[in-house]
Amino acid sequence: MQDINARGTFLCAKLCLPHLIRGENPHVLTLAPPISLDARWFAQHTAYTVSKFAMALVTFGLAAECRAESVAFNCLWPKTVIQTAALALLPGIDPLRCRKPEIVADAAHAILLKDAATFTGRFCVDEDILREAGIADFRPYAVDPGYPLLADLFLE
């Protein structure tokens, strides 16, 4: 988990950086949560939490290192649980209380359209980014709008 999440985030960015520097509006977007040292995020899944926070720290660090090259490094995280194949690994989650992956895709698209020179080093939440882009109705993203949504991990 550490090799894929933490080390993979660093190595991928490092190897892509020479190409990104030559790009018109280069972005690296990492799916990682805002960092919180609240013990509840570590209690049941320390290895996962550490790996996701390492991804965020690498991204935040590279944003500072690459600011002069105008390469944006940001993190994106969903406000609610997203219906993905990974849910099969988590017993007890009702898919009807989730959102569709399209909300994360639309938020990522909105971030990637932003000016890389000025929008960098941020921890973004899908809903917040879409609100900034003028989207206020999130019902179409719900698997079933009649069910209350489940909050995702790592958000207060």
N, C-alpha and C positions, 0 to 999 in steps of 0.2 A: 504494500500500500504506500509506503514512504517512497519507494523507487518510482512508482507511477505518478503519484500526486505531487510530491515535493520535488524530487530530483527531475522528474519529467517536465514539470513546469519550467524549471531553470534551464535545462538542456535545450528544450524546444525553443525557448526565447533566445538563448545564446546563439544557436545555430541559424535561426531566422533573422537575427538582428542585422547582419550586413545587407540582406535583401530589403528589409523593412526600411532601413535608413535611406535607401534610394527611392522609396515609394512616395506617392503624392500625399497620402493622408493615412500613414501607417498606424495600425492599432493591434494590440494584443489584448484579448479579452479572456479572462480566467473565470471559470465557474467556481467561485470560492466565497465564503460568507464573511461578513464583518467579524473582526476578532473580538471575542469576549472571554474573559478569564473566569466567568461564572462556572463554578464547579459542576453545575448540572449538565453542562455540555460534555464533560469528561467522564462522568460517573458510569455511563453505560457503554461508552465507545471511545476510549482514550486514543487508540491508534488512529481511528478515522478522524477524530477531531484534530489531533496534532497534524495529520497529513493535510487536511483542508486549511488549517490555519497557516501551515508552512507555505501552501500555494498562495495564500493572500499576502504573506510577508514577502515572498519572492516577488510577487507582482508589484507590491508597494515600493519595495527597494529598487526594482528596475525602473519604475516610473521616475524616481529621483535621479537615478544614474543616467537615464536616457532623455531627460528633459531638454537638454541642449540640442539633441538630434531631432526633437519634435516627434518622437515615437511615443504614442500613448499606451499606457499599461493600466488597465482597470479590471475590477472584479464585478461580477454580476451574480446575484443570488435571488431565488424566488421567494416571494412573501408567503406563498402557500405550497403545500405538497403538490408536486407535478406527477401526473399519471404517466409513468414510464415503466419499462420492463423491470427496473430495479425494485419496484414495489412488490414484486413476487418474493423478494428476499426478506421483506418486512411483514411479518404476520400482524393481522389486526387492523390494517389500514383499508378503509372502504374507498375504492376508486371513485365512487360517486361523490366523495367529499374533496376531490382533487380538481386541479385545473389541467387543461390541455397543454402540451409542450409549446404550442404556438405563442403563448404569452412570453415565454423566455426568448423565443426566436425573434418576436417583434421588438422586445426590449433590446436584444443584442443588436438588431438592425439599427435601431434609433441611436445607440451608443456609437456604432461604427460610422454613422453619418456625421458625428460631431467632429469639430476641429481637433485633430490630434495634438496640436501645439498647445492647446489650452485646456482640454478635457482629459486629464491624466491623474493617476494616483488616487482614484476614487473607488469606494465600495458602493456599488449601486444595487438597488432592489428593483425588481422588474416593474412593480406597480408605480413606484416613484418616477422612474424613467419614462414610462408611458404617459403618466399624468403630465410631465413636462412637455411631452410631444403632443399634448392635446387630447389624449384618450381618457375619458372619464367613465365609460361603461365597460366594466370588466365581466359582465354576465356571459358574453359569447365565449369567453375563455373557460368557463366552468364546464366540467364533464356533465354535470346535471345542476342547473341553476337553482333547483328546488332544495338542494342539500347545503347545509352550512359547510364552509371550507375548513380544512385543517391547516393550521399554521405550520410553516416549515421549521426545521431545526435552526438554531443559532440566532434567531431574531427575538429580541426582547418583546 
